[in-house]
Amino acid sequence: MAKNGINNSVAVGIAVQSDWDNRHFSSSLSLNVRRLFEFLLQFESSTRSKLATLNEKLTVLERQLEFLEAQFSTAINPV
């Protein structure tokens, strides 16, 4: 009977250790997913801002090009 009790204690100890390992793994996984999510949010925000700046610069360049094309066209074909 004492041997059976020891076996049960060992089995419970193994189960507790396994549960602890699983909880630790889940906690680590959750933390890493949170970090990844925060990184992606920051990356998206930074990228969106940089793209908006580039879009503004491109719009200015397009307007300048249209102006130069109009001047060039007028210089070649004066009215």
PyMOL Python script that loads the backbone (N, CA, C, O; Angstrom):
from pymol import cmd

cmd.read_pdbstr("""\
ATOM      1  N   MET A   1       0.827  -1.184   0.000  1.00  0.00           N
ATOM      2  CA  MET A   1       0.000   0.000   0.000  1.00  0.00           C
ATOM      3  C   MET A   1       0.875   1.252   0.000  1.00  0.00           C
ATOM      4  O   MET A   1       0.542   2.223  -0.679  1.00  0.00           O
ATOM      5  N   ALA A   2       1.983   1.256   0.741  1.00  0.00           N
ATOM      6  CA  ALA A   2       2.870   2.412   0.805  1.00  0.00           C
ATOM      7  C   ALA A   2       3.498   2.676  -0.553  1.00  0.00           C
ATOM      8  O   ALA A   2       3.705   3.824  -0.944  1.00  0.00           O
ATOM      9  N   LYS A   3       3.803   1.582  -1.276  1.00  0.00           N
ATOM     10  CA  LYS A   3       4.408   1.736  -2.599  1.00  0.00           C
ATOM     11  C   LYS A   3       3.414   2.390  -3.553  1.00  0.00           C
ATOM     12  O   LYS A   3       3.795   3.225  -4.373  1.00  0.00           O
ATOM     13  N   ASN A   4       2.143   2.014  -3.447  1.00  0.00           N
ATOM     14  CA  ASN A   4       1.101   2.586  -4.292  1.00  0.00           C
ATOM     15  C   ASN A   4       0.955   4.080  -4.006  1.00  0.00           C
ATOM     16  O   ASN A   4       0.748   4.870  -4.927  1.00  0.00           O
ATOM     17  N   GLY A   5       1.061   4.468  -2.742  1.00  0.00           N
ATOM     18  CA  GLY A   5       0.980   5.877  -2.357  1.00  0.00           C
ATOM     19  C   GLY A   5       2.151   6.675  -2.914  1.00  0.00           C
ATOM     20  O   GLY A   5       1.987   7.821  -3.332  1.00  0.00           O
ATOM     21  N   ILE A   6       3.323   6.071  -2.917  1.00  0.00           N
ATOM     22  CA  ILE A   6       4.509   6.733  -3.478  1.00  0.00           C
ATOM     23  C   ILE A   6       4.340   6.919  -4.981  1.00  0.00           C
ATOM     24  O   ILE A   6       4.669   7.970  -5.531  1.00  0.00           O
ATOM     25  N   ASN A   7       3.820   5.882  -5.638  1.00  0.00           N
ATOM     26  CA  ASN A   7       3.586   5.970  -7.085  1.00  0.00           C
ATOM     27  C   ASN A   7       2.599   7.092  -7.402  1.00  0.00           C
ATOM     28  O   ASN A   7       2.780   7.841  -8.363  1.00  0.00           O
ATOM     29  N   ASN A   8       1.545   7.198  -6.576  1.00  0.00           N
ATOM     30  CA  ASN A   8       0.567   8.271  -6.779  1.00  0.00           C
ATOM     31  C   ASN A   8       1.213   9.638  -6.563  1.00  0.00           C
ATOM     32  O   ASN A   8       0.950  10.578  -7.313  1.00  0.00           O
ATOM     33  N   SER A   9       2.055   9.747  -5.541  1.00  0.00           N
ATOM     34  CA  SER A   9       2.744  11.011  -5.264  1.00  0.00           C
ATOM     35  C   SER A   9       3.666  11.390  -6.417  1.00  0.00           C
ATOM     36  O   SER A   9       3.744  12.555  -6.808  1.00  0.00           O
ATOM     37  N   VAL A  10       4.359  10.396  -6.952  1.00  0.00           N
ATOM     38  CA  VAL A  10       5.249  10.639  -8.090  1.00  0.00           C
ATOM     39  C   VAL A  10       4.434  11.063  -9.304  1.00  0.00           C
ATOM     40  O   VAL A  10       4.811  11.992 -10.018  1.00  0.00           O
ATOM     41  N   ALA A  11       3.313  10.380  -9.539  1.00  0.00           N
ATOM     42  CA  ALA A  11       2.450  10.711 -10.676  1.00  0.00           C
ATOM     43  C   ALA A  11       1.893  12.124 -10.534  1.00  0.00           C
ATOM     44  O   ALA A  11       1.838  12.879 -11.505  1.00  0.00           O
ATOM     45  N   VAL A  12       1.479  12.475  -9.315  1.00  0.00           N
ATOM     46  CA  VAL A  12       0.966  13.828  -9.076  1.00  0.00           C
ATOM     47  C   VAL A  12       2.087  14.849  -9.286  1.00  0.00           C
ATOM     48  O   VAL A  12       1.872  15.899  -9.891  1.00  0.00           O
ATOM     49  N   GLY A  13       3.263  14.538  -8.790  1.00  0.00           N
ATOM     50  CA  GLY A  13       4.414  15.437  -8.967  1.00  0.00           C
ATOM     51  C   GLY A  13       4.739  15.643 -10.441  1.00  0.00           C
ATOM     52  O   GLY A  13       5.018  16.764 -10.868  1.00  0.00           O
ATOM     53  N   ILE A  14       4.702  14.572 -11.211  1.00  0.00           N
ATOM     54  CA  ILE A  14       4.956  14.666 -12.653  1.00  0.00           C
ATOM     55  C   ILE A  14       3.874  15.503 -13.328  1.00  0.00           C
ATOM     56  O   ILE A  14       4.165  16.336 -14.187  1.00  0.00           O
ATOM     57  N   ALA A  15       2.620  15.274 -12.930  1.00  0.00           N
ATOM     58  CA  ALA A  15       1.506  16.035 -13.512  1.00  0.00           C
ATOM     59  C   ALA A  15       1.628  17.519 -13.178  1.00  0.00           C
ATOM     60  O   ALA A  15       1.386  18.373 -14.030  1.00  0.00           O
ATOM     61  N   VAL A  16       2.007  17.824 -11.929  1.00  0.00           N
ATOM     62  CA  VAL A  16       2.170  19.223 -11.520  1.00  0.00           C
ATOM     63  C   VAL A  16       3.313  19.868 -12.305  1.00  0.00           C
ATOM     64  O   VAL A  16       3.185  21.000 -12.771  1.00  0.00           O
ATOM     65  N   GLN A  17       4.418  19.158 -12.450  1.00  0.00           N
ATOM     66  CA  GLN A  17       5.562  19.687 -13.207  1.00  0.00           C
ATOM     67  C   GLN A  17       5.181  19.915 -14.668  1.00  0.00           C
ATOM     68  O   GLN A  17       5.549  20.928 -15.263  1.00  0.00           O
ATOM     69  N   SER A  18       4.448  18.973 -15.235  1.00  0.00           N
ATOM     70  CA  SER A  18       3.990  19.105 -16.620  1.00  0.00           C
ATOM     71  C   SER A  18       3.060  20.307 -16.768  1.00  0.00           C
ATOM     72  O   SER A  18       3.165  21.071 -17.727  1.00  0.00           O
ATOM     73  N   ASP A  19       2.147  20.465 -15.803  1.00  0.00           N
ATOM     74  CA  ASP A  19       1.235  21.605 -15.829  1.00  0.00           C
ATOM     75  C   ASP A  19       2.016  22.913 -15.713  1.00  0.00           C
ATOM     76  O   ASP A  19       1.719  23.881 -16.414  1.00  0.00           O
ATOM     77  N   TRP A  20       3.000  22.939 -14.839  1.00  0.00           N
ATOM     78  CA  TRP A  20       3.830  24.132 -14.665  1.00  0.00           C
ATOM     79  C   TRP A  20       4.571  24.463 -15.964  1.00  0.00           C
ATOM     80  O   TRP A  20       4.621  25.620 -16.380  1.00  0.00           O
ATOM     81  N   ASP A  21       5.140  23.445 -16.595  1.00  0.00           N
ATOM     82  CA  ASP A  21       5.845  23.647 -17.863  1.00  0.00           C
ATOM     83  C   ASP A  21       4.901  24.185 -18.939  1.00  0.00           C
ATOM     84  O   ASP A  21       5.259  25.088 -19.695  1.00  0.00           O
ATOM     85  N   ASN A  22       3.695  23.623 -19.000  1.00  0.00           N
ATOM     86  CA  ASN A  22       2.712  24.080 -19.987  1.00  0.00           C
ATOM     87  C   ASN A  22       2.299  25.531 -19.736  1.00  0.00           C
ATOM     88  O   ASN A  22       2.170  26.318 -20.673  1.00  0.00           O
ATOM     89  N   ARG A  23       2.094  25.875 -18.467  1.00  0.00           N
ATOM     90  CA  ARG A  23       1.723  27.252 -18.137  1.00  0.00           C
ATOM     91  C   ARG A  23       2.860  28.219 -18.471  1.00  0.00           C
ATOM     92  O   ARG A  23       2.623  29.314 -18.980  1.00  0.00           O
ATOM     93  N   HIS A  24       4.084  27.809 -18.186  1.00  0.00           N
ATOM     94  CA  HIS A  24       5.245  28.642 -18.500  1.00  0.00           C
ATOM     95  C   HIS A  24       5.351  28.841 -20.014  1.00  0.00           C
ATOM     96  O   HIS A  24       5.588  29.956 -20.479  1.00  0.00           O
ATOM     97  N   PHE A  25       5.179  27.778 -20.770  1.00  0.00           N
ATOM     98  CA  PHE A  25       5.224  27.863 -22.230  1.00  0.00           C
ATOM     99  C   PHE A  25       4.119  28.784 -22.744  1.00  0.00           C
ATOM    100  O   PHE A  25       4.365  29.634 -23.600  1.00  0.00           O
ATOM    101  N   SER A  26       2.913  28.618 -22.226  1.00  0.00           N
ATOM    102  CA  SER A  26       1.784  29.457 -22.653  1.00  0.00           C
ATOM    103  C   SER A  26       2.036  30.923 -22.322  1.00  0.00           C
ATOM    104  O   SER A  26       1.739  31.809 -23.123  1.00  0.00           O
ATOM    105  N   SER A  27       2.580  31.167 -21.147  1.00  0.00           N
ATOM    106  CA  SER A  27       2.881  32.535 -20.738  1.00  0.00           C
ATOM    107  C   SER A  27       3.946  33.147 -21.646  1.00  0.00           C
ATOM    108  O   SER A  27       3.814  34.295 -22.070  1.00  0.00           O
ATOM    109  N   SER A  28       4.989  32.396 -21.942  1.00  0.00           N
ATOM    110  CA  SER A  28       6.048  32.883 -22.830  1.00  0.00           C
ATOM    111  C   SER A  28       5.509  33.145 -24.226  1.00  0.00           C
ATOM    112  O   SER A  28       5.834  34.156 -24.849  1.00  0.00           O
ATOM    113  N   LEU A  29       4.694  32.239 -24.706  1.00  0.00           N
ATOM    114  CA  LEU A  29       4.097  32.392 -26.028  1.00  0.00           C
ATOM    115  C   LEU A  29       3.211  33.632 -26.078  1.00  0.00           C
ATOM    116  O   LEU A  29       3.267  34.403 -27.037  1.00  0.00           O
ATOM    117  N   SER A  30       2.405  33.820 -25.060  1.00  0.00           N
ATOM    118  CA  SER A  30       1.522  34.983 -24.989  1.00  0.00           C
ATOM    119  C   SER A  30       2.328  36.278 -24.974  1.00  0.00           C
ATOM    120  O   SER A  30       1.976  37.232 -25.667  1.00  0.00           O
ATOM    121  N   LEU A  31       3.388  36.319 -24.203  1.00  0.00           N
ATOM    122  CA  LEU A  31       4.239  37.502 -24.129  1.00  0.00           C
ATOM    123  C   LEU A  31       4.870  37.797 -25.484  1.00  0.00           C
ATOM    124  O   LEU A  31       4.902  38.951 -25.913  1.00  0.00           O
ATOM    125  N   ASN A  32       5.369  36.778 -26.157  1.00  0.00           N
ATOM    126  CA  ASN A  32       5.998  36.975 -27.459  1.00  0.00           C
ATOM    127  C   ASN A  32       4.993  37.403 -28.521  1.00  0.00           C
ATOM    128  O   ASN A  32       5.327  38.202 -29.396  1.00  0.00           O
ATOM    129  N   VAL A  33       3.781  36.892 -28.458  1.00  0.00           N
ATOM    130  CA  VAL A  33       2.737  37.316 -29.399  1.00  0.00           C
ATOM    131  C   VAL A  33       2.407  38.785 -29.157  1.00  0.00           C
ATOM    132  O   VAL A  33       2.239  39.549 -30.108  1.00  0.00           O
ATOM    133  N   ARG A  34       2.314  39.180 -27.896  1.00  0.00           N
ATOM    134  CA  ARG A  34       2.057  40.585 -27.564  1.00  0.00           C
ATOM    135  C   ARG A  34       3.164  41.489 -28.091  1.00  0.00           C
ATOM    136  O   ARG A  34       2.888  42.550 -28.651  1.00  0.00           O
ATOM    137  N   ARG A  35       4.412  41.074 -27.915  1.00  0.00           N
ATOM    138  CA  ARG A  35       5.544  41.865 -28.412  1.00  0.00           C
ATOM    139  C   ARG A  35       5.502  41.981 -29.938  1.00  0.00           C
ATOM    140  O   ARG A  35       5.747  43.050 -30.496  1.00  0.00           O
ATOM    141  N   LEU A  36       5.192  40.886 -30.591  1.00  0.00           N
ATOM    142  CA  LEU A  36       5.093  40.898 -32.048  1.00  0.00           C
ATOM    143  C   LEU A  36       3.979  41.837 -32.496  1.00  0.00           C
ATOM    144  O   LEU A  36       4.157  42.609 -33.438  1.00  0.00           O
ATOM    145  N   PHE A  37       2.839  41.774 -31.829  1.00  0.00           N
ATOM    146  CA  PHE A  37       1.708  42.634 -32.167  1.00  0.00           C
ATOM    147  C   PHE A  37       2.070  44.107 -31.984  1.00  0.00           C
ATOM    148  O   PHE A  37       1.748  44.935 -32.836  1.00  0.00           O
ATOM    149  N   GLU A  38       2.737  44.438 -30.879  1.00  0.00           N
ATOM    150  CA  GLU A  38       3.155  45.816 -30.633  1.00  0.00           C
ATOM    151  C   GLU A  38       4.142  46.284 -31.698  1.00  0.00           C
ATOM    152  O   GLU A  38       4.063  47.418 -32.170  1.00  0.00           O
ATOM    153  N   PHE A  39       5.076  45.403 -32.075  1.00  0.00           N
ATOM    154  CA  PHE A  39       6.024  45.744 -33.133  1.00  0.00           C
ATOM    155  C   PHE A  39       5.295  46.020 -34.444  1.00  0.00           C
ATOM    156  O   PHE A  39       5.599  46.992 -35.135  1.00  0.00           O
ATOM    157  N   LEU A  40       4.337  45.169 -34.783  1.00  0.00           N
ATOM    158  CA  LEU A  40       3.598  45.349 -36.030  1.00  0.00           C
ATOM    159  C   LEU A  40       2.791  46.646 -36.024  1.00  0.00           C
ATOM    160  O   LEU A  40       2.714  47.331 -37.045  1.00  0.00           O
ATOM    161  N   LEU A  41       2.194  46.986 -34.894  1.00  0.00           N
ATOM    162  CA  LEU A  41       1.466  48.255 -34.798  1.00  0.00           C
ATOM    163  C   LEU A  41       2.405  49.445 -34.996  1.00  0.00           C
ATOM    164  O   LEU A  41       2.080  50.390 -35.715  1.00  0.00           O
ATOM    165  N   GLN A  42       3.558  49.390 -34.361  1.00  0.00           N
ATOM    166  CA  GLN A  42       4.534  50.471 -34.492  1.00  0.00           C
ATOM    167  C   GLN A  42       5.056  50.543 -35.927  1.00  0.00           C
ATOM    168  O   GLN A  42       5.201  51.633 -36.481  1.00  0.00           O
ATOM    169  N   PHE A  43       5.338  49.396 -36.524  1.00  0.00           N
ATOM    170  CA  PHE A  43       5.825  49.344 -37.905  1.00  0.00           C
ATOM    171  C   PHE A  43       4.787  49.918 -38.860  1.00  0.00           C
ATOM    172  O   PHE A  43       5.121  50.691 -39.758  1.00  0.00           O
ATOM    173  N   GLU A  44       3.528  49.539 -38.666  1.00  0.00           N
ATOM    174  CA  GLU A  44       2.440  50.025 -39.524  1.00  0.00           C
ATOM    175  C   GLU A  44       2.308  51.535 -39.410  1.00  0.00           C
ATOM    176  O   GLU A  44       2.154  52.226 -40.417  1.00  0.00           O
ATOM    177  N   SER A  45       2.368  52.044 -38.203  1.00  0.00           N
ATOM    178  CA  SER A  45       2.250  53.484 -37.973  1.00  0.00           C
ATOM    179  C   SER A  45       3.410  54.232 -38.623  1.00  0.00           C
ATOM    180  O   SER A  45       3.206  55.248 -39.287  1.00  0.00           O
ATOM    181  N   SER A  46       4.603  53.736 -38.432  1.00  0.00           N
ATOM    182  CA  SER A  46       5.789  54.363 -39.010  1.00  0.00           C
ATOM    183  C   SER A  46       5.740  54.320 -40.534  1.00  0.00           C
ATOM    184  O   SER A  46       6.037  55.312 -41.200  1.00  0.00           O
ATOM    185  N   THR A  47       5.368  53.183 -41.072  1.00  0.00           N
ATOM    186  CA  THR A  47       5.293  53.023 -42.526  1.00  0.00           C
ATOM    187  C   THR A  47       4.225  53.929 -43.117  1.00  0.00           C
ATOM    188  O   THR A  47       4.441  54.562 -44.151  1.00  0.00           O
ATOM    189  N   ARG A  48       3.081  53.990 -42.467  1.00  0.00           N
ATOM    190  CA  ARG A  48       1.988  54.847 -42.944  1.00  0.00           C
ATOM    191  C   ARG A  48       2.446  56.315 -42.972  1.00  0.00           C
ATOM    192  O   ARG A  48       2.158  57.039 -43.925  1.00  0.00           O
ATOM    193  N   SER A  49       3.149  56.741 -41.938  1.00  0.00           N
ATOM    194  CA  SER A  49       3.641  58.113 -41.866  1.00  0.00           C
ATOM    195  C   SER A  49       4.652  58.388 -42.979  1.00  0.00           C
ATOM    196  O   SER A  49       4.583  59.421 -43.644  1.00  0.00           O
ATOM    197  N   LYS A  50       5.579  57.472 -43.178  1.00  0.00           N
ATOM    198  CA  LYS A  50       6.596  57.656 -44.220  1.00  0.00           C
ATOM    199  C   LYS A  50       5.965  57.665 -45.609  1.00  0.00           C
ATOM    200  O   LYS A  50       6.374  58.446 -46.469  1.00  0.00           O
ATOM    201  N   LEU A  51       4.981  56.811 -45.834  1.00  0.00           N
ATOM    202  CA  LEU A  51       4.297  56.790 -47.128  1.00  0.00           C
ATOM    203  C   LEU A  51       3.519  58.082 -47.365  1.00  0.00           C
ATOM    204  O   LEU A  51       3.465  58.573 -48.493  1.00  0.00           O
ATOM    205  N   ALA A  52       2.924  58.631 -46.325  1.00  0.00           N
ATOM    206  CA  ALA A  52       2.206  59.900 -46.459  1.00  0.00           C
ATOM    207  C   ALA A  52       3.174  61.020 -46.837  1.00  0.00           C
ATOM    208  O   ALA A  52       2.857  61.858 -47.681  1.00  0.00           O
ATOM    209  N   THR A  53       4.345  61.035 -46.216  1.00  0.00           N
ATOM    210  CA  THR A  53       5.360  62.039 -46.542  1.00  0.00           C
ATOM    211  C   THR A  53       5.825  61.890 -47.985  1.00  0.00           C
ATOM    212  O   THR A  53       5.949  62.880 -48.706  1.00  0.00           O
ATOM    213  N   LEU A  54       6.081  60.663 -48.405  1.00  0.00           N
ATOM    214  CA  LEU A  54       6.490  60.421 -49.790  1.00  0.00           C
ATOM    215  C   LEU A  54       5.398  60.827 -50.768  1.00  0.00           C
ATOM    216  O   LEU A  54       5.686  61.371 -51.834  1.00  0.00           O
ATOM    217  N   ASN A  55       4.155  60.567 -50.412  1.00  0.00           N
ATOM    218  CA  ASN A  55       3.036  60.938 -51.275  1.00  0.00           C
ATOM    219  C   ASN A  55       2.965  62.455 -51.447  1.00  0.00           C
ATOM    220  O   ASN A  55       2.719  62.946 -52.549  1.00  0.00           O
ATOM    221  N   GLU A  56       3.179  63.192 -50.364  1.00  0.00           N
ATOM    222  CA  GLU A  56       3.186  64.655 -50.452  1.00  0.00           C
ATOM    223  C   GLU A  56       4.311  65.140 -51.363  1.00  0.00           C
ATOM    224  O   GLU A  56       4.102  66.022 -52.196  1.00  0.00           O
ATOM    225  N   LYS A  57       5.497  64.568 -51.205  1.00  0.00           N
ATOM    226  CA  LYS A  57       6.632  64.959 -52.045  1.00  0.00           C
ATOM    227  C   LYS A  57       6.366  64.627 -53.512  1.00  0.00           C
ATOM    228  O   LYS A  57       6.691  65.414 -54.400  1.00  0.00           O
ATOM    229  N   LEU A  58       5.783  63.479 -53.758  1.00  0.00           N
ATOM    230  CA  LEU A  58       5.463  63.076 -55.125  1.00  0.00           C
ATOM    231  C   LEU A  58       4.430  64.015 -55.741  1.00  0.00           C
ATOM    232  O   LEU A  58       4.536  64.365 -56.916  1.00  0.00           O
ATOM    233  N   THR A  59       3.447  64.418 -54.971  1.00  0.00           N
ATOM    234  CA  THR A  59       2.431  65.356 -55.460  1.00  0.00           C
ATOM    235  C   THR A  59       3.073  66.682 -55.852  1.00  0.00           C
ATOM    236  O   THR A  59       2.735  67.251 -56.890  1.00  0.00           O
ATOM    237  N   VAL A  60       4.000  67.179 -55.028  1.00  0.00           N
ATOM    238  CA  VAL A  60       4.708  68.430 -55.339  1.00  0.00           C
ATOM    239  C   VAL A  60       5.503  68.266 -56.629  1.00  0.00           C
ATOM    240  O   VAL A  60       5.475  69.146 -57.489  1.00  0.00           O
ATOM    241  N   LEU A  61       6.212  67.146 -56.771  1.00  0.00           N
ATOM    242  CA  LEU A  61       6.999  66.911 -57.983  1.00  0.00           C
ATOM    243  C   LEU A  61       6.113  66.812 -59.221  1.00  0.00           C
ATOM    244  O   LEU A  61       6.475  67.316 -60.285  1.00  0.00           O
ATOM    245  N   GLU A  62       4.962  66.172 -59.091  1.00  0.00           N
ATOM    246  CA  GLU A  62       4.039  66.066 -60.223  1.00  0.00           C
ATOM    247  C   GLU A  62       3.545  67.445 -60.649  1.00  0.00           C
ATOM    248  O   GLU A  62       3.450  67.726 -61.844  1.00  0.00           O
ATOM    249  N   ARG A  63       3.233  68.299 -59.693  1.00  0.00           N
ATOM    250  CA  ARG A  63       2.784  69.663 -60.013  1.00  0.00           C
ATOM    251  C   ARG A  63       3.896  70.457 -60.693  1.00  0.00           C
ATOM    252  O   ARG A  63       3.651  71.189 -61.652  1.00  0.00           O
ATOM    253  N   GLN A  64       5.119  70.306 -60.187  1.00  0.00           N
ATOM    254  CA  GLN A  64       6.251  70.999 -60.804  1.00  0.00           C
ATOM    255  C   GLN A  64       6.464  70.509 -62.235  1.00  0.00           C
ATOM    256  O   GLN A  64       6.733  71.307 -63.133  1.00  0.00           O
ATOM    257  N   LEU A  65       6.344  69.211 -62.446  1.00  0.00           N
ATOM    258  CA  LEU A  65       6.507  68.646 -63.783  1.00  0.00           C
ATOM    259  C   LEU A  65       5.429  69.163 -64.726  1.00  0.00           C
ATOM    260  O   LEU A  65       5.724  69.513 -65.868  1.00  0.00           O
ATOM    261  N   GLU A  66       4.190  69.216 -64.264  1.00  0.00           N
ATOM    262  CA  GLU A  66       3.103  69.745 -65.093  1.00  0.00           C
ATOM    263  C   GLU A  66       3.365  71.208 -65.451  1.00  0.00           C
ATOM    264  O   GLU A  66       3.120  71.627 -66.582  1.00  0.00           O
ATOM    265  N   PHE A  67       3.858  71.975 -64.496  1.00  0.00           N
ATOM    266  CA  PHE A  67       4.170  73.380 -64.744  1.00  0.00           C
ATOM    267  C   PHE A  67       5.278  73.501 -65.789  1.00  0.00           C
ATOM    268  O   PHE A  67       5.174  74.296 -66.723  1.00  0.00           O
ATOM    269  N   LEU A  68       6.344  72.704 -65.623  1.00  0.00           N
ATOM    270  CA  LEU A  68       7.451  72.750 -66.582  1.00  0.00           C
ATOM    271  C   LEU A  68       7.011  72.296 -67.969  1.00  0.00           C
ATOM    272  O   LEU A  68       7.431  72.872 -68.973  1.00  0.00           O
ATOM    273  N   GLU A  69       6.168  71.267 -68.032  1.00  0.00           N
ATOM    274  CA  GLU A  69       5.652  70.812 -69.326  1.00  0.00           C
ATOM    275  C   GLU A  69       4.839  71.917 -69.996  1.00  0.00           C
ATOM    276  O   GLU A  69       4.941  72.121 -71.206  1.00  0.00           O
ATOM    277  N   ALA A  70       4.041  72.621 -69.218  1.00  0.00           N
ATOM    278  CA  ALA A  70       3.242  73.720 -69.772  1.00  0.00           C
ATOM    279  C   ALA A  70       4.146  74.841 -70.270  1.00  0.00           C
ATOM    280  O   ALA A  70       3.897  75.408 -71.333  1.00  0.00           O
ATOM    281  N   GLN A  71       5.195  75.167 -69.515  1.00  0.00           N
ATOM    282  CA  GLN A  71       6.133  76.205 -69.945  1.00  0.00           C
ATOM    283  C   GLN A  71       6.867  75.784 -71.215  1.00  0.00           C
ATOM    284  O   GLN A  71       7.039  76.582 -72.136  1.00  0.00           O
ATOM    285  N   PHE A  72       7.290  74.543 -71.256  1.00  0.00           N
ATOM    286  CA  PHE A  72       8.013  74.023 -72.415  1.00  0.00           C
ATOM    287  C   PHE A  72       7.112  74.024 -73.641  1.00  0.00           C
ATOM    288  O   PHE A  72       7.533  74.412 -74.731  1.00  0.00           O
ATOM    289  N   SER A  73       5.891  73.595 -73.461  1.00  0.00           N
ATOM    290  CA  SER A  73       4.930  73.569 -74.561  1.00  0.00           C
ATOM    291  C   SER A  73       4.669  74.982 -75.079  1.00  0.00           C
ATOM    292  O   SER A  73       4.569  75.192 -76.288  1.00  0.00           O
ATOM    293  N   THR A  74       4.560  75.934 -74.183  1.00  0.00           N
ATOM    294  CA  THR A  74       4.331  77.326 -74.567  1.00  0.00           C
ATOM    295  C   THR A  74       5.563  77.896 -75.271  1.00  0.00           C
ATOM    296  O   THR A  74       5.432  78.662 -76.225  1.00  0.00           O
ATOM    297  N   ALA A  75       6.756  77.527 -74.806  1.00  0.00           N
ATOM    298  CA  ALA A  75       7.993  78.029 -75.409  1.00  0.00           C
ATOM    299  C   ALA A  75       8.164  77.491 -76.827  1.00  0.00           C
ATOM    300  O   ALA A  75       8.666  78.204 -77.696  1.00  0.00           O
ATOM    301  N   ILE A  76       7.759  76.260 -77.073  1.00  0.00           N
ATOM    302  CA  ILE A  76       7.899  75.652 -78.398  1.00  0.00           C
ATOM    303  C   ILE A  76       6.813  76.156 -79.340  1.00  0.00           C
ATOM    304  O   ILE A  76       7.082  76.456 -80.503  1.00  0.00           O
ATOM    305  N   ASN A  77       5.608  76.246 -78.844  1.00  0.00           N
ATOM    306  CA  ASN A  77       4.462  76.671 -79.655  1.00  0.00           C
ATOM    307  C   ASN A  77       3.832  77.925 -79.052  1.00  0.00           C
ATOM    308  O   ASN A  77       2.784  77.830 -78.413  1.00  0.00           O
ATOM    309  N   PRO A  78       4.438  79.093 -79.235  1.00  0.00           N
ATOM    310  CA  PRO A  78       3.830  80.298 -78.666  1.00  0.00           C
ATOM    311  C   PRO A  78       2.505  80.600 -79.353  1.00  0.00           C
ATOM    312  O   PRO A  78       2.344  80.386 -80.554  1.00  0.00           O
ATOM    313  N   VAL A  79       1.580  81.092 -78.578  1.00  0.00           N
ATOM    314  CA  VAL A  79       0.246  81.380 -79.126  1.00  0.00           C
ATOM    315  C   VAL A  79       0.174  82.761 -79.684  1.00  0.00           C
ATOM    316  O   VAL A  79      -0.873  83.171 -80.185  1.00  0.00           O
TER     317      VAL A  79
END
""", "prot")
cmd.dss("prot")
cmd.show_as("cartoon", "prot")
cmd.util.cbc("prot")
cmd.orient("prot")
